[in-house]
Amino acid sequence: MRAELLSRERMASKHNAAAVREPLTRAATAGAPLMRCSDPAVVTATEHLLNALTDVENTARLEVALEAFGRAVNAATAPQPSWWARRRAVRAGS
């Protein structure tokens, strides 16, 4: 009886590991190009996110990493104001 329970537990553990392996592999594949980004904030946020993904039970850490990643990517991809808009902002601040 005990051997059967251990066998079931081992099989369930292998099944769970297999279910998590695929999404982690895809996340690492998607994150690899971002690790070479010219924006250091994106690189750092990607690294933190990939590290948080390895600890699937710590959802709070994952949420914080996702939020930081989103902010870094949004800041890096936000369009820069035109020369005229920057000039007007400087004049308005004077």
ABEGO torsion letter per residue (X at the ends): XAAAAAAAAAAAAAAAAAAAAAAAAAAAAAAAAAAABABAAAAAAAAAAAAAAABAABAAAAAAAAAAAAAAAAAAABBBBBAAAAAAAAAAAX
